Amino acid sequence: MRGLRNKSVIVTGAGSGIGRAIAIRLVEEGMTVGVLDINVDAATQTVETCKGLAGRTMVLECDITNYDEVVAKVDLFEQRVGGIHVLVNNAGWDQPIPFLETGPAFWDRVVSINLMGALNMHHVVLPRMVAQDGGKVVNIASDAARVGSTGEAVYSACKGGLVSFTKAVAREVARNGIRLNVVCPGPTETPLFQSFLGEGNYGARLYDGLKRAIPLRRLGRPEDIPGIVAFLASDDADYITGQVISVSGGLTMHG
Ligand SMILES: NC(=O)c1ccc[n+]([C@@H]2O[C@H](COP(=O)([O-])OP(=O)(O)OC[C@H]3O[C@@H](n4cnc5c(N)ncnc54)[C@H](O)[C@@H]3O)[C@@H](O)[C@H]2O)c1
């Protein structure tokens, strides 16, 4: 991919699943990757996996819901690396519960991780991109943002919010040479998705049903996502901003 080598990127939630796969791919491309996660052991594991690849890594232990912590860790990364060219907002969390069985404490948790966390990251990183006259942001939302997802109402609201937020900010900072785009994974086999399926027959039936409903006849794998992220972060995507792309085996098809 053109224009990634020797550039720097922070990937949130890079200790597991899709975020780890994105981090590995961007290190393969020769980037310096800030492997940011609330779970430092998981982030360290990602860094171990990247040993011997073209680029470099740095563990950033950080809870994206804590604004001050985000400032401290972004400062640290910038001091060590000398700038931030790309931000990938990937960290997310949910538990499948019908909306009417949830309450404000649960909504707070879902909103603070999936929406407020991403706002914190944008608010801290974008001024640095403005100062250097350019940058790329790739936000990992979900097809839940586009078509809804049973048992994930508040999560869907957050991901839909992230899509709209991305488009609005993409308009605001286009003049500063900053591009923001969204990738929407469909059901993808990660620890988060396993917890969604749960144990037993119900999960197994849901899994088979999804597989049959997906035109490409399989669920997503974490490795299905990094290609589009690398493209959107690269020079080849310089004329693309405010766009939303699903990676879901054709489960959802949007005009
Ligand atoms: N797996 C799917 O089916 C699927 C589908 C659509 C969208 N997504 C989205 O893709 C992204 C990655 O999901 P995944 O399935 O790889 O999940 P995952 O649970 O495997 O990984 C998420 C990572 O985020 C980290 N994290 C959680 N809260 C954090 C916080 N407050 N601060 C910093 N790090 C935090 C976790 O420690 C974990 O390492 C999420 O945004 C998710 O909503 C996943």
The ligand as an SDF file (V2000), in Angstrom:
LIG
                    3D

 44 48  0  0  0  0  0  0  0  0999 V2000
  -16.8160   -9.0440   16.1040 N   0  0  0  0  0  0  0  0  0  0  0  0
  -17.8620   -8.5980   15.4540 C   0  0  0  0  0  0  0  0  0  0  0  0
  -18.7490   -9.3750   15.0380 O   0  0  0  0  0  0  0  0  0  0  0  0
  -18.0020   -7.1320   15.1610 C   0  0  0  0  0  0  0  0  0  0  0  0
  -18.9930   -6.7420   14.2510 C   0  0  0  0  0  0  0  0  0  0  0  0
  -19.1400   -5.3930   13.9570 C   0  0  0  0  0  0  0  0  0  0  0  0
  -18.3300   -4.4480   14.5710 C   0  0  0  0  0  0  0  0  0  0  0  0
  -17.3680   -4.8560   15.4560 N   0  0  0  0  0  0  0  0  0  0  0  0
  -16.5590   -3.8100   16.0720 C   0  0  0  0  0  0  0  0  0  0  0  0
  -15.1900   -4.0940   15.8220 O   0  0  0  0  0  0  0  0  0  0  0  0
  -14.4060   -3.5690   16.9010 C   0  0  0  0  0  0  0  0  0  0  0  0
  -13.4990   -4.6570   17.4410 C   0  0  0  0  0  0  0  0  0  0  0  0
  -14.3040   -5.7020   17.9600 O   0  0  0  0  0  0  0  0  0  0  0  0
  -13.7680   -7.1730   18.2620 P   0  0  0  0  0  0  0  0  0  0  0  0
  -14.8590   -8.0860   17.8820 O   0  0  0  0  0  0  0  0  0  0  0  0
  -12.4160   -7.3430   17.7130 O   0  0  0  0  0  0  0  0  0  0  0  0
  -13.7590   -7.1080   19.8710 O   0  0  0  0  0  0  0  0  0  0  0  0
  -12.7590   -7.7490   20.9630 P   0  0  0  0  0  0  0  0  0  0  0  0
  -13.5460   -7.7900   22.2280 O   0  0  0  0  0  0  0  0  0  0  0  0
  -12.1280   -8.9800   20.4520 O   0  0  0  0  0  0  0  0  0  0  0  0
  -11.6240   -6.6240   21.0930 O   0  0  0  0  0  0  0  0  0  0  0  0
  -11.9300   -5.3400   21.6080 C   0  0  0  0  0  0  0  0  0  0  0  0
  -10.7010   -4.7840   22.2880 C   0  0  0  0  0  0  0  0  0  0  0  0
  -11.0390   -3.4710   22.7760 O   0  0  0  0  0  0  0  0  0  0  0  0
  -10.4760   -3.3240   24.0650 C   0  0  0  0  0  0  0  0  0  0  0  0
  -11.2290   -2.3260   24.8340 N   0  0  0  0  0  0  0  0  0  0  0  0
  -12.4850   -2.4530   25.3320 C   0  0  0  0  0  0  0  0  0  0  0  0
  -12.8040   -1.3670   26.0420 N   0  0  0  0  0  0  0  0  0  0  0  0
  -11.7390   -0.5310   26.0000 C   0  0  0  0  0  0  0  0  0  0  0  0
  -11.4700    0.7450   26.5520 C   0  0  0  0  0  0  0  0  0  0  0  0
  -12.3610    1.3790   27.3360 N   0  0  0  0  0  0  0  0  0  0  0  0
  -10.2760    1.3360   26.3140 N   0  0  0  0  0  0  0  0  0  0  0  0
   -9.3520    0.6880   25.5370 C   0  0  0  0  0  0  0  0  0  0  0  0
   -9.5430   -0.5340   25.0010 N   0  0  0  0  0  0  0  0  0  0  0  0
  -10.7310   -1.1320   25.2250 C   0  0  0  0  0  0  0  0  0  0  0  0
  -10.5790   -4.7160   24.6810 C   0  0  0  0  0  0  0  0  0  0  0  0
   -9.6820   -4.8680   25.7940 O   0  0  0  0  0  0  0  0  0  0  0  0
  -10.2530   -5.6110   23.4990 C   0  0  0  0  0  0  0  0  0  0  0  0
   -8.8520   -5.8770   23.4210 O   0  0  0  0  0  0  0  0  0  0  0  0
  -15.3970   -3.0250   17.9330 C   0  0  0  0  0  0  0  0  0  0  0  0
  -15.5530   -1.6460   17.7650 O   0  0  0  0  0  0  0  0  0  0  0  0
  -16.6790   -3.7390   17.5810 C   0  0  0  0  0  0  0  0  0  0  0  0
  -17.7990   -3.0060   17.9760 O   0  0  0  0  0  0  0  0  0  0  0  0
  -17.1880   -6.1720   15.7600 C   0  0  0  0  0  0  0  0  0  0  0  0
  1  2  1  0
  2  3  2  0
  2  4  1  0
  4  5  1  0
  4 44  2  0
  5  6  2  0
  6  7  1  0
  7  8  2  0
  8  9  1  0
  8 44  1  0
  9 10  1  0
  9 42  1  0
 10 11  1  0
 11 12  1  0
 11 40  1  0
 12 13  1  0
 13 14  1  0
 14 15  2  0
 14 16  1  0
 14 17  1  0
 17 18  1  0
 18 19  2  0
 18 20  1  0
 18 21  1  0
 21 22  1  0
 22 23  1  0
 23 24  1  0
 23 38  1  0
 24 25  1  0
 25 26  1  0
 25 36  1  0
 26 27  1  0
 26 35  1  0
 27 28  2  0
 28 29  1  0
 29 30  1  0
 29 35  2  0
 30 31  1  0
 30 32  2  0
 32 33  1  0
 33 34  2  0
 34 35  1  0
 36 37  1  0
 36 38  1  0
 38 39  1  0
 40 41  1  0
 40 42  1  0
 42 43  1  0
M  CHG  2   8   1  16  -1
M  END
$$$$
